[in-house]
Structure formats: structure tokens, C-alpha cells
Amino acid sequence: MSEVLRVSLADVERAAETIKPLALRTPMEESRWLSALTGSSVMLKCENLQRTGSFKVRGAYTRMSHLSDEERALGVVAASAGNHAQGVALAAQALGIKATVFMPEGAPIPKEKATRGYGADVVFHGRYLEDSLAEARAFQQRTGAILIHPFDNADVVAGQGTVGLEILEQAPAVETIVVPCGGGGLLSGIAVAVKAKHPEVQVIGVQAEGAAAYPDSLAAGHPVALESMSTMADGIAVGVPGEVTFATVRDLVDEVVTVSEASLSRAVLATLERAKMVVEPAGAAAVAAILDDPSRFGSPTVGVLSGGNIDPLLLGKVIQHGMAAAGRYLNLRLRIPDRPGGLAKLLGELGDAGANVIEVSHARIDADLSLDEVEVHLQLETRGEAQAEVVLARLRERGYRLFE
């Protein structure tokens, strides 16, 4: 290990004892559908079933348990898009500490309400987590409250690393562990625990490609801030790695990969349908990586479902997006003769191809249309990409002109 590594296996093992009064030992579930896809065993570590709905309570409680009586009297402050907020709030409640949490504007409503429900004060500030963190630091300066960083702290990393200890106990044959990554607290903690005990096990981090600070930072050799971020996965939308987590990821993690928004949507949908698990986009990042490249994971693999706190409204949108990405929603634009029975004939062809018409509209007034043409917009439901291709091929064979 590098001399800059600030967290040891002993730290993680002590944290495992520390968190016993509060955190759950979450289940490990076999994933038959992912196993069939990869050709080897795939299991899911269900931190979405942890108290507060994510792994974050492990690190927060570990950090706050080490505070002195004087520090506890000052209260704690944190910045979070939601999961760390809930972890801090629950830990503070359990330890009798006053907590103030700064959240970015637009943080999911269920996460805000849950944080308040655990007794914390919530203040919205800024668009990104970095904005909220800056305000939390200012609050720290004004009040003396102890900052509980969401990832860049040795105690927090040690607490998150307890997930790694559990994985080794629950899946002793594991050869690859796939972990969602934002700031890197969970990824680096798991890497510390796993590499110390079984250095041959691969640890792979997964970031949303619209908020992937690690690839450029690792290439540069130091943390590099992103100029902007855009992802539905708010739980891993972190613009710059921390010093503690970057050093650990650099030294111990085998690879950091990225996944698209479409892949995240597919993963949320697939995990809901196949595993019967509700996960947020950030929590599904490991599944997204496995779905993107199944052959990469042809060994006993554990994917970490890091969180399940998703706004129901966002869940509905993600499901629709995921169905479209999986080819189960098909949007078509085509032109048909403007004569009686033209639309009925088209719908008949779609029915014969097994497609379900969800929505249909048509327009006759367009400078690009001939006088005897009508443009039809269709939204169809299919069984997947294979059937979508059958539908498109059938329409082309029948002479219909399709437009992007």
C-alpha cells in the first residue's frame, strides 16, 4: 500500500464493531438473470435495504461515534444530496447530537423529508453538492459545528469499508466486486478491506459518464474538478474526488468505468423487474456496468446496490427511459397516403407484428408533405429490441417510409 493511504484493515474491523448498534448486516442475493448473462455467478449486495436506504449510515455513525463530548455539544453539519444526509441524521439522533444538513436545490423530496424525519435541520443551498459543501464549511466556521464529510474522511471510509468485510464473509468465492462511485468513500473503503485480505480480488468502480471525476483525475495523478455535471444519479454526482479517497482509489482499485444515462435507466428497470429491488440510479450503477459488458464479468462477481432512495416521480420517468433504452418503447414517424383506411391498415400491420400502440397522432399541414400524404407519429410498446427490429422490418417491407 502507498504511504499516503490513511485507512487500514484494522480501522475497518474496528468500524465493524462500532456500527453494530445501528447498522444492519444487509443481505446478499443471488442474481440468476445476471449470472445467466455473464456465464458465471453474480450476487447483489443489497445496501438499498440498509437503514436509511443506503450504505451511508455506516460511515456517518463511525465518524460521529469518535467525537468527544465537547465536540458532540457543538453539533454536526453535513452536505449531501440525500443519502449521506439521512445517514448523518439517523446517527445524530442515535447519539443525541444536533445535526444541520445542507442540500443542493432540487434534492429529491423523499430524501429531504426522511432527513427531517430523523430530526435534522435541512437547509437548501446551491445547485451542486460542492456548493452545499462550501456552505456547510461556512456554517462550521460560524458555529463550531463538526463537519461530517460525505466521503473524504478516514473514519467515514473505514465505516463504508465494512461493506467489503461483509461481502467477503457472504460471498467467499468472489473474484470481482463492482461498486458505484461518486466521491469514492464506498469504493475506497471496500478496496481497503478486500485488498488487505484478498489482494487478488478485482475491485471496479462505476461512475455516471455525466459526472465522472475519477478517470481524468487518475490520468492526471491528482484530483481534478469537473467543469460541469449532468446525471440522474444524484447519489454519485460528485465533481471532484477527495484527497483521502483519491489516494486509496489510485493505489488499490483496479479500474474505474463509466456508464451512460440509458444504461443506468436500463439497470434500474431490470433490477426492479428481475430482482424485485427498488434502487436509485446511483445504486444501480454496478448493474449497469455488468449489463453493458457481461463478458467482462465472467467470474464470481458481486455488484453493490448502494442505495434505494428514489423519488417516485423520478422512478416513473426512469422506468419509461429504461424501457425505451431496452427497445420496449418504440417511437416512429412515417408517412402514409391520405385516404380512407390508410391509418387502419398501418395499425393492422403493427398489430400483426405484435406491437402495442400506446399513442398515435397525425398531421396534414406541413410544407414538406405532399397534398396526398399524412405524417403519423406513433409510440409503441414491444417485448424488446428483437421484436422492435421485426416491427421496423415489416413496415419497410410493406413500403412505409420511416423518418428519424
C-alpha positions in Angstrom: 0.0 0.0 0.0 1.1 3.6 -0.6 2.4 5.7 2.3 -0.4 8.2 1.7 -3.1 5.6 2.5 -4.9 6.8 5.6 -7.2 3.8 6.3 -6.1 0.3 7.3 -7.9 -3.0 7.6 -7.7 -2.6 11.4 -9.7 0.6 11.1 -12.4 -1.1 9.1 -12.6 -4.0 11.5 -12.9 -1.6 14.4 -15.7 0.2 12.5 -17.5 -3.1 12.0 -17.7 -3.3 15.8 -18.6 0.3 16.2 -21.6 0.2 13.9 -23.3 -2.9 15.3 -25.8 -1.0 17.5 -27.2 0.9 14.5 -26.4 -0.5 11.0 -27.8 -3.7 9.6 -25.8 -6.6 8.1 -27.5 -6.4 4.7 -28.4 -9.5 2.6 -26.5 -10.9 -0.3 -28.9 -12.1 -3.0 -28.1 -14.4 -5.9 -28.9 -12.8 -9.3 -29.8 -15.7 -11.6 -30.6 -13.3 -14.5 -27.2 -11.6 -14.3 -25.5 -14.9 -13.8 -27.1 -16.3 -17.0 -26.0 -13.2 -18.8 -22.3 -13.3 -17.7 -22.0 -17.1 -17.6 -20.8 -17.1 -14.0 -22.1 -16.4 -10.6 -23.3 -12.8 -9.9 -24.6 -11.8 -6.5 -26.0 -8.5 -5.3 -25.1 -6.8 -2.0 -28.3 -5.1 -1.0 -27.3 -1.8 0.7 -30.6 -0.4 -0.6 -32.1 -2.4 2.3 -29.8 -0.7 4.8 -31.2 1.6 7.4 -32.0 5.0 5.8 -31.9 3.2 2.4 -28.2 3.3 1.7 -24.7 2.4 3.0 -24.1 6.0 4.2 -25.2 5.4 7.8 -22.1 3.1 8.3 -19.6 5.9 7.7 -21.6 8.6 9.4 -22.1 6.6 12.6 -18.4 5.6 12.7 -17.2 9.2 12.3 -19.6 10.6 14.9 -19.0 7.8 17.4 -15.4 9.1 17.7 -16.4 12.6 18.6 -15.6 13.8 22.1 -18.3 15.1 24.5 -17.2 18.6 23.8 -17.5 18.1 20.0 -20.9 16.5 20.3 -22.1 19.5 22.3 -21.2 21.7 19.3 -23.4 19.7 16.9 -22.6 18.4 13.5 -23.1 19.8 10.0 -23.1 17.9 6.7 -23.7 18.5 3.0 -25.5 15.9 0.9 -27.8 15.2 -2.0 -29.8 13.0 0.3 -28.3 9.6 1.3 -25.4 11.0 3.4 -27.9 13.5 4.9 -30.1 10.6 6.2 -27.1 8.7 7.5 -25.9 11.7 9.4 -29.4 12.5 10.7 -30.0 9.0 12.0 -26.5 8.7 13.5 -27.0 12.1 15.2 -30.4 11.0 16.5 -28.9 7.8 17.9 -26.0 9.7 19.6 -28.1 12.6 20.8 -26.3 15.2 18.6 -27.9 18.2 16.9 -27.5 17.9 13.1 -27.7 20.5 10.4 -27.7 19.3 6.8 -27.1 21.5 3.6 -28.7 20.0 0.5 -28.5 21.2 -3.2 -31.6 22.8 -4.6 -33.7 20.1 -6.3 -32.6 17.3 -3.9 -35.2 14.5 -4.0 -38.2 15.3 -1.8 -38.3 11.9 -0.1 -34.7 12.3 0.9 -35.4 15.7 2.4 -38.4 14.5 4.3 -36.6 11.5 5.6 -33.7 13.7 6.8 -36.1 16.0 8.6 -37.9 12.9 10.0 -34.7 11.8 11.7 -34.5 15.2 13.5 -32.0 17.1 11.4 -32.4 20.7 10.3 -32.3 20.9 6.4 -31.1 24.0 4.5 -31.1 24.2 0.7 -28.1 25.8 -0.9 -26.6 25.8 -4.4 -27.1 23.6 -7.4 -24.4 21.0 -6.8 -23.0 19.1 -3.8 -19.9 21.2 -3.9 -22.0 24.4 -3.4 -23.7 22.8 -0.4 -20.4 21.6 1.0 -18.9 25.1 0.8 -21.9 26.5 2.7 -21.6 23.7 5.3 -17.9 24.7 5.8 -19.0 28.3 6.3 -21.6 27.1 8.9 -18.8 25.2 10.6 -16.7 28.4 10.8 -19.6 30.4 12.2 -20.9 27.9 14.8 -18.1 25.5 15.6 -20.2 22.5 14.5 -18.2 19.5 13.4 -18.3 18.8 9.7 -19.2 15.2 8.8 -17.8 15.0 5.2 -19.7 12.7 2.9 -16.6 10.8 1.8 -13.2 12.4 2.4 -12.6 11.3 6.0 -10.7 8.3 7.3 -13.4 7.3 9.8 -16.1 7.6 7.1 -14.1 5.5 4.7 -13.5 2.9 7.4 -17.2 2.7 8.1 -18.1 2.3 4.4 -15.4 -0.4 4.2 -17.5 -2.6 6.5 -19.5 -3.4 3.3 -16.3 -5.1 2.0 -15.9 -7.2 5.1 -19.5 -8.5 4.8 -19.0 -9.2 1.1 -16.0 -11.4 1.8 -18.0 -13.3 4.5 -21.1 -13.7 2.5 -19.5 -14.5 -0.9 -16.1 -16.1 -0.1 -15.6 -17.2 -3.7 -15.9 -13.7 -5.1 -13.3 -12.7 -7.7 -14.7 -9.3 -8.8 -16.6 -6.6 -6.8 -18.3 -3.8 -8.7 -19.1 -0.7 -6.8 -20.9 2.6 -7.6 -18.6 5.6 -7.1 -19.1 9.3 -6.6 -16.6 10.8 -4.2 -15.2 7.4 -3.6 -15.9 6.7 0.1 -17.6 3.4 -0.5 -15.3 2.3 -3.3 -12.1 3.1 -1.3 -13.5 1.6 1.9 -14.3 -1.7 0.2 -10.9 -1.7 -1.6 -9.1 -1.3 1.8 -11.0 -4.2 3.3 -10.9 -6.5 0.3 -7.3 -5.9 -0.9 -5.9 -6.4 2.6 -7.5 -9.8 2.9 -7.6 -11.0 -0.7 -5.4 -8.8 -3.0 -6.3 -11.0 -6.0 -9.9 -9.9 -5.9 -10.6 -7.2 -8.5 -12.4 -4.1 -7.3 -14.0 -2.0 -10.0 -15.6 1.4 -9.5 -18.5 2.7 -11.7 -19.3 6.3 -12.3 -22.0 8.0 -14.3 -20.4 9.3 -17.5 -22.0 12.7 -17.0 -20.4 13.1 -13.6 -17.2 11.1 -13.8 -14.4 12.9 -12.0 -12.1 9.8 -11.4 -11.0 8.9 -14.9 -9.4 12.3 -15.6 -8.1 12.6 -12.0 -6.4 9.2 -12.2 -4.9 10.1 -15.5 -3.6 13.4 -14.1 -2.3 11.8 -10.9 -4.3 14.2 -8.6 -7.9 15.2 -8.0 -9.3 17.2 -11.0 -12.6 19.1 -10.7 -15.2 18.7 -13.4 -16.4 21.9 -15.1 -20.0 20.7 -15.1 -22.1 17.6 -14.3 -25.3 16.2 -15.7 -26.8 12.9 -14.5 -29.9 11.5 -13.0 -27.7 9.6 -10.5 -27.6 12.4 -7.8 -26.1 9.9 -5.3 -22.8 9.7 -7.3 -22.8 13.2 -8.7 -19.5 14.5 -7.2 -17.4 17.0 -9.0 -14.0 16.3 -7.5 -12.5 13.3 -5.6 -11.3 13.9 -2.1 -7.7 13.6 -1.0 -8.2 10.5 1.2 -10.5 8.7 -1.3 -8.4 9.6 -4.4 -5.2 8.2 -2.9 -7.0 5.0 -1.9 -8.7 4.5 -5.2 -5.4 5.3 -7.1 -3.5 2.7 -5.0 -6.0 -0.1 -4.6 -8.8 0.0 -7.2 -8.2 -2.0 -10.4 -10.4 0.1 -12.7 -13.0 2.8 -12.8 -15.5 2.6 -15.7 -18.4 4.8 -16.7 -22.0 4.1 -17.7 -24.5 6.2 -19.7 -27.8 7.6 -18.6 -29.5 5.0 -20.8 -27.5 2.2 -19.1 -28.5 3.5 -15.6 -32.2 3.5 -16.7 -32.0 0.0 -18.0 -30.3 -1.1 -14.8 -33.0 0.4 -12.6 -35.7 -1.2 -14.7 -34.0 -4.6 -14.8 -33.3 -4.6 -11.1 -36.9 -3.7 -10.4 -38.3 -6.3 -12.7 -35.9 -9.2 -12.3 -34.6 -8.8 -8.7 -37.7 -7.1 -7.3 -35.5 -4.5 -5.8 -36.1 -0.7 -5.8 -32.8 1.1 -6.4 -32.0 4.6 -7.3 -29.9 5.3 -10.4 -26.7 5.7 -8.4 -27.5 2.4 -6.6 -27.9 0.6 -9.9 -24.5 1.7 -11.4 -22.9 -1.6 -10.8 -25.7 -3.5 -12.5 -25.4 -1.0 -15.4 -21.8 -1.8 -15.8 -22.4 -5.6 -15.8 -25.3 -5.2 -18.4 -23.0 -3.0 -20.6 -20.2 -5.6 -20.8 -21.3 -9.1 -19.5 -18.2 -10.8 -20.8 -16.1 -8.6 -18.6 -17.6 -10.2 -15.6 -17.2 -13.9 -16.4 -16.1 -14.8 -12.8 -17.9 -14.9 -9.5 -18.9 -11.2 -9.2 -20.7 -9.1 -6.5 -22.4 -5.9 -7.6 -23.2 -3.5 -4.8 -26.7 -1.9 -4.8 -25.6 1.1 -2.9 -29.0 2.8 -2.4 -32.7 2.7 -2.9 -33.9 6.2 -2.2 -35.6 7.3 -5.3 -38.4 9.9 -5.8 -41.5 8.1 -7.1 -41.8 10.7 -9.8 -38.3 10.1 -11.0 -38.8 6.3 -10.8 -41.7 6.6 -13.2 -39.5 8.6 -15.6 -36.6 6.3 -15.2 -38.8 3.2 -15.9 -40.0 4.8 -19.1 -36.5 5.8 -20.1 -35.3 2.3 -19.3 -38.0 0.7 -21.4 -37.1 3.0 -24.3 -33.4 2.2 -23.9 -34.2 -1.5 -23.8 -36.2 -1.3 -27.1 -39.5 -1.8 -25.4 -40.8 1.6 -26.3 -40.5 2.5 -30.0 -41.2 6.0 -31.3 -41.9 6.1 -35.0 -42.5 8.8 -37.6 -43.7 7.8 -41.0 -45.9 9.0 -43.9 -48.9 7.2 -45.3 -51.4 8.0 -48.2 -54.1 10.5 -47.0 -57.0 8.3 -48.0 -59.7 6.4 -46.0 -58.4 3.2 -44.4 -54.7 4.3 -44.6 -54.3 4.6 -40.8 -56.3 1.5 -40.1 -54.1 -0.5 -42.5 -51.0 0.8 -40.7 -52.3 -0.1 -37.3 -53.3 -3.6 -38.6 -49.7 -4.2 -39.7 -48.4 -3.1 -36.3 -50.9 -5.5 -34.6 -49.9 -8.4 -36.8 -46.2 -7.7 -35.8 -47.2 -7.9 -32.1 -46.7 -4.3 -31.2 -49.0 -2.5 -28.8 -49.9 1.1 -29.8 -49.7 3.4 -26.8 -50.2 6.7 -28.6 -50.9 7.9 -32.2 -51.2 11.3 -33.7 -51.1 12.6 -37.3 -50.5 15.9 -39.1 -51.6 17.0 -42.6 -50.3 20.6 -42.5 -46.5 20.6 -43.3 -44.7 22.2 -46.2 -42.6 19.0 -46.6 -45.8 16.9 -47.1 -47.4 16.2 -50.5 -51.0 17.0 -50.8 -52.0 13.3 -50.7 -49.8 12.5 -47.6 -50.3 12.5 -43.9 -47.5 12.2 -41.3 -48.1 9.8 -38.4 -46.3 9.8 -35.1 -46.6 6.5 -33.1 -45.4 5.3 -29.7 -45.4 1.6 -29.5 -44.7 -1.0 -26.8 -42.7 -4.1 -27.8 -41.2 -7.0 -26.0 -37.7 -5.7 -26.6 -35.1 -4.9 -29.2 -35.6 -8.1 -31.2 -39.3 -7.5 -31.6 -38.7 -3.8 -32.3 -36.5 -4.8 -35.2 -39.2 -7.2 -36.5 -41.7 -4.3 -36.4 -39.4 -2.0 -38.3 -38.5 -4.6 -40.9 -42.2 -5.4 -41.5 -43.0 -1.8 -42.1 -40.2 -1.3 -44.5 -41.2 -4.5 -46.4 -44.7 -3.0 -46.8 -43.3 0.1 -48.3 -43.7 2.5 -45.4 -41.1 5.4 -45.3 -39.7 5.8 -41.8 -38.1 9.1 -40.6 -35.7 9.8 -37.7 
